[in-house]
């Protein structure tokens, strides 16, 4: 059976959460904050997808990622699916940085941007492939 990007992401994000709850300072090094991004720590726009606000938050996000990502990954090529994920993550991060003041820690906010991109990809696929 072929390993999927979605399955690998679920594993990596779950493993990251274990690190988040066991390693002091792990979350602070990865979370998204406008102050840090404005001072050159752009990697946070990607790493914020690895931190979550709690077990329930993580669980719901992983279920949604699996439910939406698996069929989209099967439909699109791997390259297009990865592009959709990265564009969604960076877009969500950019909006979070733009609209949140420096003192707001946006933990996991762009993972919702990621999921928003997957929902948009699903709706676009349905609309573009509907039968007339």
C-alpha positions as CSV (number, residue, x, y, z in Angstrom):
1,X,0.0,0.0,0.0
2,X,1.3,3.4,-1.0
3,X,2.1,5.9,1.8
4,X,0.1,9.1,1.5
5,X,1.0,12.7,2.2
6,X,-2.2,13.0,4.3
7,X,-1.2,9.9,6.4
8,X,2.3,11.2,6.9
9,X,1.0,14.6,7.9
10,X,-1.3,13.1,10.5
11,X,1.6,11.2,11.9
12,X,4.0,14.1,12.0
13,X,1.5,16.5,13.5
14,X,0.5,13.9,16.2
15,X,4.2,13.3,17.0
16,X,4.7,17.1,17.2
17,X,1.9,17.3,19.7
18,X,3.6,14.7,21.9
19,X,6.7,16.9,21.8
20,X,4.6,20.0,22.6
21,X,3.3,18.5,25.8
22,X,6.6,17.0,26.9
23,X,9.4,19.3,25.8
24,X,9.5,22.7,27.6
25,X,9.7,25.6,25.2
26,X,8.8,23.5,22.1
27,X,5.5,25.3,21.5
28,X,7.1,28.7,22.0
29,X,9.7,28.1,19.3
30,X,7.1,27.1,16.7
31,X,4.0,29.2,17.4
32,X,3.0,32.1,15.1
33,X,3.2,35.6,16.5
34,X,3.3,38.8,14.5
35,X,6.2,40.3,16.5
36,X,8.5,37.3,15.7
37,X,7.5,37.2,12.0
38,X,8.1,41.0,11.6
39,X,11.6,40.4,13.1
40,X,12.5,37.8,10.5
41,X,11.3,34.5,12.0
42,X,9.4,33.6,8.8
43,X,9.7,29.9,9.5
44,X,6.9,30.3,12.0
45,X,4.4,30.7,9.2
46,X,5.0,27.0,8.4
47,X,5.7,25.6,11.8
48,X,2.5,26.9,13.4
49,X,0.8,23.9,11.8
50,X,2.7,21.7,14.2
51,X,1.3,23.2,17.4
52,X,-2.2,22.9,18.8
53,X,-4.2,24.4,21.6
54,X,-5.1,21.1,23.2
55,X,-5.9,17.5,22.6
56,X,-9.5,18.2,21.4
57,X,-8.2,20.8,19.0
58,X,-5.6,18.4,17.7
59,X,-8.1,15.5,17.4
60,X,-10.7,17.5,15.4
61,X,-8.0,18.9,13.1
62,X,-6.5,15.5,12.4
63,X,-9.9,14.0,11.7
64,X,-10.7,16.9,9.3
65,X,-7.3,16.6,7.7
66,X,-7.8,12.9,7.1
67,X,-11.4,13.2,5.9
68,X,-10.7,16.0,3.5
69,X,-7.1,15.3,2.5
70,X,-7.4,11.6,1.6
71,X,-9.9,12.0,-1.2
72,X,-8.3,15.2,-2.5
73,X,-4.9,13.6,-2.5
74,X,-6.3,10.7,-4.5
75,X,-7.9,13.1,-7.0
76,X,-5.1,15.5,-7.5
77,X,-1.5,14.6,-8.1
78,X,0.9,14.7,-5.1
79,X,2.5,17.8,-6.4
80,X,-0.9,19.7,-6.7
81,X,-2.0,18.5,-3.3
82,X,1.2,19.6,-1.6
83,X,0.9,23.0,-3.4
84,X,-2.7,23.3,-2.1
85,X,-1.6,22.6,1.4
86,X,1.4,25.0,1.4
87,X,-0.6,27.8,-0.3
88,X,-3.4,27.3,2.3
89,X,-1.0,27.3,5.2
90,X,1.0,30.4,4.1
91,X,-2.3,32.2,3.3
92,X,-3.7,31.5,6.7
93,X,-0.5,32.5,8.4
94,X,-0.3,35.7,6.4
95,X,-3.8,36.6,7.3
96,X,-3.2,35.8,11.0
97,X,-0.1,37.9,11.1
98,X,-1.8,40.8,9.3
99,X,-4.9,40.9,11.4
100,X,-3.6,39.9,14.9
101,X,-1.7,42.4,17.1
102,X,1.8,41.5,18.2
103,X,0.7,40.4,21.7
104,X,-1.7,37.7,20.3
105,X,-0.2,34.2,20.0
106,X,-2.0,32.5,17.2
107,X,-1.4,28.9,18.1
108,X,-2.8,26.6,15.4
109,X,-4.6,29.4,13.6
110,X,-3.2,28.6,10.2
111,X,-3.9,25.0,10.5
112,X,-7.5,26.1,10.2
113,X,-6.2,28.0,7.1
114,X,-4.9,24.7,5.9
115,X,-8.3,23.1,6.5
116,X,-10.0,26.1,4.8
117,X,-7.9,25.4,1.8
118,X,-8.8,21.7,1.8
119,X,-12.5,22.7,2.0
120,X,-12.0,25.1,-0.8
121,X,-10.3,22.5,-2.9
122,X,-13.1,20.0,-2.2
123,X,-15.8,22.5,-3.2
124,X,-13.9,23.6,-6.3
125,X,-13.5,20.0,-7.4
126,X,-17.2,19.3,-6.8
127,X,-18.3,22.4,-8.8
128,X,-15.9,21.9,-11.6
129,X,-16.7,18.2,-12.0
130,X,-20.5,18.3,-11.5
131,X,-22.6,16.7,-14.2
132,X,-25.0,18.8,-16.1
